[in-house]
């Protein structure tokens, strides 16, 4: 890990793996807490606010790749999820398609711990699909763990001609 950046603080007394795990869980907790409070206090309007927050986050991430070639997009497929502790595997890469699988999803695990239905996962996928399809290429999820499948399969097709 590059710890030379001035913006990164590493506590030498705490194992790096523990610091990363804590940051990942804090991010997941924040997203779930925001979703639960917005839904509880504002109902459907709160869900729409949550979607707007997710869109903003996706757009910021997508901005780094939206003008790049599909070859560049294929190289990073599945990497963003790993920052939050998802386990991903590359299934295949074709000229105009890339597919990877998620075999461990901390969002699904958190939903189970909190005794939630799959509304968070469904909303997350809905917004991700809209944003990625608009700027990077058509994305689909033919299998989903939150629907009982053994893994989530993510497929991105080059429909934008980059």
ABEGO torsion letter per residue (X at the ends): XBAABAABBBBAABBAAAAAAAAAAAAAAAAAAAAAAAAAAAEAAAAAAAAAAAAAAAAAAAAAAAABBAAAAAAABGAAAAAAGBBBBBABBBAABBBBBBABBAAAAAAAAAGBBAAAAAAAAAAAAAAAAAAAEBBBBABBAAAGBABBBBBBBBAAGX
